[in-house]
Amino acid sequence: MGSKLSAVRFLGVVGVDKNNFCIFENYDSGFKALCQFLTDAANNRLKPYKNCSLLQFTNIYALPPNDNYALNVADKLGVLVDIKIKELL
């Protein structure tokens, strides 16, 4: 876990939770990391997310699935939750 944490520390990660999900130093760092993750997924750098909608992506990314989280991300990005992440670029 230490090497994984050091690999993402530049994104503002300060630790991981019991499910091995990243904990960020603040909301802005977490949102910037999410945007980078979405960009990587949209560019097919993250194969499990290929052709996902934003809702599908967030239900994988933010376990357990939470539609309110997806709606919040969509609102911040100014899009609908059913948009394909590749269309976000």
C-alpha positions as CSV (number, residue, x, y, z in Angstrom):
1,M,0.0,0.0,0.0
2,G,2.9,2.4,0.7
3,S,4.1,2.5,-2.9
4,K,0.5,2.9,-4.2
5,L,0.0,5.8,-1.8
6,S,3.3,7.5,-2.9
7,A,2.3,7.1,-6.5
8,V,-0.8,9.2,-6.1
9,R,0.3,11.6,-3.3
10,F,0.8,14.3,-6.0
11,L,-3.0,14.3,-6.4
12,G,-3.5,15.2,-2.8
13,V,-4.0,11.7,-1.4
14,V,-3.2,11.5,2.3
15,G,-4.3,7.9,3.0
16,V,-6.7,5.1,2.1
17,D,-9.8,3.9,3.8
18,K,-10.7,0.4,4.9
19,N,-11.8,-0.4,1.3
20,N,-8.5,0.8,-0.1
21,F,-10.1,3.9,-1.6
22,C,-8.0,7.1,-1.6
23,I,-8.6,9.8,1.1
24,F,-7.8,13.3,-0.1
25,E,-6.6,16.3,1.9
26,N,-9.6,18.3,0.9
27,Y,-12.6,18.4,-1.5
28,D,-10.7,20.4,-4.2
29,S,-7.9,17.8,-4.3
30,G,-10.4,15.0,-4.5
31,F,-12.3,16.7,-7.3
32,K,-9.1,17.4,-9.3
33,A,-8.1,13.8,-9.0
34,L,-11.6,12.7,-10.1
35,C,-11.3,14.9,-13.2
36,Q,-7.9,13.4,-14.0
37,F,-9.3,9.9,-13.5
38,L,-12.2,10.7,-15.8
39,T,-9.8,12.1,-18.4
40,D,-7.8,8.9,-18.2
41,A,-10.9,6.7,-18.4
42,A,-12.3,8.7,-21.4
43,N,-9.0,8.3,-23.2
44,N,-9.3,4.5,-22.6
45,R,-6.3,4.4,-20.3
46,L,-8.5,2.7,-17.7
47,K,-10.1,-0.3,-19.5
48,P,-12.7,-1.2,-16.9
49,Y,-14.4,2.2,-17.5
50,K,-14.4,2.0,-21.4
51,N,-17.7,3.2,-22.8
52,C,-19.2,3.9,-19.3
53,S,-21.6,6.6,-18.7
54,L,-20.8,9.1,-15.9
55,L,-23.4,7.3,-13.7
56,Q,-21.8,3.9,-14.4
57,F,-18.3,5.3,-13.8
58,T,-19.2,6.9,-10.5
59,N,-21.0,3.7,-9.3
60,I,-17.7,1.8,-9.8
61,Y,-15.4,4.7,-8.6
62,A,-17.3,5.6,-5.5
63,L,-18.5,2.3,-4.0
64,P,-21.0,1.6,-2.7
65,P,-23.0,3.0,-5.6
66,N,-24.5,6.4,-4.8
67,D,-26.6,8.2,-7.4
68,N,-26.4,11.4,-5.4
69,Y,-22.6,11.4,-5.8
70,A,-23.1,10.9,-9.6
71,L,-25.6,13.8,-9.7
72,N,-23.2,16.0,-7.8
73,V,-20.3,15.2,-10.1
74,A,-22.6,15.8,-13.2
75,D,-23.8,19.1,-11.8
76,K,-20.2,20.3,-11.1
77,L,-19.2,19.3,-14.7
78,G,-22.4,20.8,-16.2
79,V,-23.5,17.6,-17.8
80,L,-26.2,14.8,-17.4
81,V,-25.3,11.6,-15.6
82,D,-26.0,9.5,-18.7
83,I,-23.3,11.2,-20.8
84,K,-20.5,8.8,-21.9
85,I,-17.3,9.7,-20.2
86,K,-15.5,9.8,-23.5
87,E,-17.8,12.7,-24.5
88,L,-16.5,14.7,-21.6
89,L,-13.2,15.5,-23.4
